[in-house]
Amino acid sequence: MDSTKRASIRPGLRVQIVLKQDQASGKLTEGIVQNILTNSSTHPHGIKVRLVNGQVGRVKVILE
């Protein structure tokens, strides 16, 4: 599945995201998608999501 396509992401999916403050280091944070924040169908840097714990970032890896 492609993390740059909105159709690949859905609430409840386990993903790894990069948070805004971690973009330089590339550190990934794992969590469950609560909702999708990107409105366009694709985004070159990954679809922006909110995790159930409230963290917001761009999806880099889809785990499920």
N, CA, C and O of each residue as an XYZ file, in Angstrom:
256
protein
N       0.841     -1.191      0.000
C       0.000      0.000      0.000
C       0.881      1.247      0.000
O       1.980      1.251      0.553
N       0.387      2.278     -0.616
C       1.162      3.496     -0.836
C       0.759      4.573      0.173
O      -0.397      4.994      0.203
N       1.707      5.017      0.995
C       1.414      6.013      2.031
C       1.200      7.419      1.468
O       0.819      8.326      2.208
N       1.441      7.612      0.165
C       1.202      8.927     -0.440
C      -0.198      9.032     -1.041
O      -0.577     10.096     -1.530
N      -0.970      7.946     -1.011
C      -2.333      7.938     -1.565
C      -3.358      7.868     -0.436
O      -3.295      6.984      0.418
N      -4.304      8.810     -0.440
C      -5.329      8.893      0.602
C      -6.186      7.618      0.644
O      -6.627      7.208      1.718
N      -6.423      6.994     -0.510
C      -7.259      5.794     -0.584
C      -6.650      4.616      0.191
O      -7.371      3.687      0.556
N      -5.340      4.639      0.446
C      -4.671      3.556      1.172
C      -4.822      3.670      2.689
O      -4.560      2.714      3.419
N      -5.247      4.845      3.155
C      -5.307      5.121      4.588
C      -6.764      5.114      5.042
O      -7.638      5.639      4.352
N      -7.022      4.512      6.214
C      -8.370      4.549      6.777
C      -8.260      4.519      8.305
O      -7.280      4.009      8.846
N      -9.258      5.062      8.997
C      -9.240      5.018     10.464
C      -9.147      3.583     10.969
O      -9.757      2.676     10.404
N      -8.379      3.388     12.039
C      -8.182      2.068     12.609
C      -6.943      1.361     12.097
O      -6.564      0.317     12.629
N      -6.307      1.909     11.075
C      -5.112      1.305     10.484
C      -3.903      1.599     11.369
O      -3.769      2.703     11.896
N      -3.020      0.604     11.533
C      -1.777      0.798     12.292
C      -0.707      1.305     11.325
O      -0.441      0.680     10.298
N      -0.098      2.443     11.664
C       0.858      3.099     10.771
C       2.047      3.631     11.559
O       2.032      3.683     12.789
N       3.073      4.023     10.818
C       4.186      4.771     11.387
C       4.183      6.127     10.706
O       4.134      6.223      9.480
N       4.238      7.185     11.530
C       4.221      8.551     10.999
C       5.501      9.272     11.406
O       6.207      8.857     12.325
N       5.781     10.367     10.695
C       6.861     11.256     11.112
C       6.186     12.536     11.608
O       5.421     13.174     10.885
N       6.486     12.893     12.849
C       5.936     14.110     13.447
C       6.689     15.322     12.913
O       7.821     15.195     12.447
N       6.065     16.499     12.979
C       6.675     17.726     12.458
C       8.072     17.945     13.056
O       9.019     18.257     12.334
N       8.192     17.780     14.377
C       9.482     18.034     15.036
C      10.521     16.960     14.717
O      11.709     17.158     14.974
N      10.087     15.816     14.157
C      11.012     14.728     13.829
C      11.350     14.657     12.339
O      12.033     13.727     11.910
N      10.883     15.624     11.545
C      11.114     15.564     10.099
C      12.594     15.582      9.749
O      13.017     14.898      8.818
N      13.384     16.357     10.484
C      14.821     16.447     10.188
C      15.527     15.120     10.479
O      16.383     14.690      9.706
N      15.171     14.472     11.588
C      15.833     13.221     11.977
C      15.210     12.006     11.285
O      15.871     10.982     11.117
N      13.935     12.119     10.883
C      13.251     11.002     10.251
C      12.729      9.966     11.228
O      12.329      8.874     10.825
N      12.731     10.307     12.534
C      12.243      9.382     13.571
C      10.758      9.091     13.352
O       9.961     10.005     13.143
N      10.397      7.800     13.402
C       9.009      7.391     13.165
C       8.293      7.106     14.484
O       8.895      6.638     15.451
N       6.996      7.399     14.496
C       6.138      7.153     15.650
C       5.011      6.233     15.211
O       4.345      6.494     14.209
N       4.796      5.157     15.961
C       3.771      4.180     15.592
C       2.467      4.473     16.321
O       2.469      4.913     17.471
N       1.351      4.220     15.634
C       0.057      4.409     16.265
C      -1.082      3.995     15.353
O      -0.870      3.505     14.244
N      -2.309      4.207     15.852
C      -3.530      3.865     15.130
C      -4.158      5.142     14.596
O      -4.291      6.119     15.334
N      -4.547      5.149     13.325
C      -5.157      6.324     12.698
C      -6.538      6.586     13.298
O      -7.390      5.698     13.343
N      -6.743      7.834     13.761
C      -8.066      8.250     14.227
C      -8.830      8.898     13.080
O      -9.968      8.530     12.790
N      -8.178      9.884     12.420
C      -8.799     10.473     11.237
C      -7.740     11.012     10.283
O      -6.587     11.228     10.657
N      -8.168     11.224      9.034
C      -7.289     11.682      7.960
C      -7.439     13.193      7.832
O      -8.556     13.703      7.746
N      -6.316     13.910      7.820
C      -6.351     15.371      7.762
C      -6.074     15.920      6.365
O      -6.445     17.057      6.073
N      -5.438     15.148      5.505
C      -5.159     15.583      4.131
C      -6.427     15.433      3.290
O      -7.039     14.365      3.265
N      -6.817     16.508      2.602
C      -8.024     16.469      1.773
C      -7.763     15.982      0.350
O      -8.641     15.386     -0.273
N      -6.559     16.232     -0.165
C      -6.269     15.829     -1.546
C      -6.081     14.311     -1.624
O      -5.804     13.663     -0.614
N      -6.230     13.753     -2.819
C      -6.149     12.293     -2.989
C      -4.722     11.764     -2.852
O      -4.528     10.591     -2.532
N      -3.720     12.615     -3.090
C      -2.316     12.208     -2.917
C      -1.527     13.355     -2.302
O      -1.941     14.513     -2.358
N      -0.385     13.014     -1.716
C       0.558     14.025     -1.222
C       1.950     13.421     -1.297
O       2.164     12.311     -0.808
N       2.905     14.129     -1.903
C       4.239     13.548     -2.130
C       4.995     13.186     -0.848
O       5.862     12.312     -0.882
N       4.690     13.833      0.276
C       5.406     13.560      1.531
C       4.633     12.640      2.462
O       5.074     12.384      3.583
N       3.479     12.138      2.013
C       2.672     11.257      2.842
C       1.388     11.953      3.283
O       1.326     13.179      3.376
N       0.378     11.152      3.550
C      -0.925     11.667      3.955
C      -0.871     12.049      5.438
O      -0.396     11.270      6.264
N      -1.355     13.246      5.771
C      -1.343     13.709      7.155
C      -2.531     13.114      7.906
O      -3.671     13.167      7.445
N      -2.236     12.546      9.078
C      -3.273     11.906      9.888
C      -3.137     12.320     11.349
O      -2.096     12.815     11.780
N      -4.227     12.102     12.106
C      -4.206     12.241     13.563
C      -4.326     10.833     14.143
O      -5.215     10.070     13.762
N      -3.426     10.498     15.064
C      -3.480      9.200     15.720
C      -4.458      9.268     16.891
O      -4.835     10.355     17.327
N      -4.868      8.099     17.400
C      -5.820      8.059     18.512
C      -5.262      8.741     19.766
O      -6.035      9.184     20.614
N      -3.934      8.833     19.897
C      -3.330      9.508     21.050
C      -3.196     11.022     20.832
O      -2.656     11.727     21.685
N      -3.690     11.523     19.684
C      -3.692     12.961     19.420
C      -2.510     13.469     18.619
O      -2.512     14.626     18.200
N      -1.500     12.640     18.392
C      -0.334     13.088     17.627
C      -0.696     13.213     16.151
O      -1.483     12.432     15.617
N      -0.093     14.232     15.496
C      -0.364     14.498     14.085
C       0.941     14.402     13.303
O       1.967     14.944     13.714
N       0.885     13.700     12.163
C       2.067     13.594     11.322
C       1.712     12.974      9.980
O       0.555     12.652      9.709
N       2.731     12.814      9.150
C       2.543     12.245      7.813
C       2.906     10.764      7.817
O       3.937     10.366      8.358
N       2.039      9.951      7.203
C       2.244      8.502      7.163
C       3.443      8.171      6.286
O       3.539      8.612      5.140
N       4.355      7.385      6.850
C       5.526      6.918      6.107
C       5.452      5.410      5.850
O       5.913      4.932      4.813
N       4.864      4.654      6.805
C       4.792      3.197      6.689
C       3.395      2.747      7.115
O       2.894      3.159      8.162
N       2.769      1.894      6.294
C       1.490      1.285      6.653
C       1.800     -0.129      7.151
O       2.381     -0.931      6.419
N       1.416     -0.435      8.387
C       1.781     -1.715      8.996
C       0.733     -2.794      8.807
O       1.067     -3.976      8.876
N      -0.530     -2.434      8.570
C      -1.582     -3.437      8.409
C      -2.224     -3.319      7.051
O      -3.135     -4.083      6.731
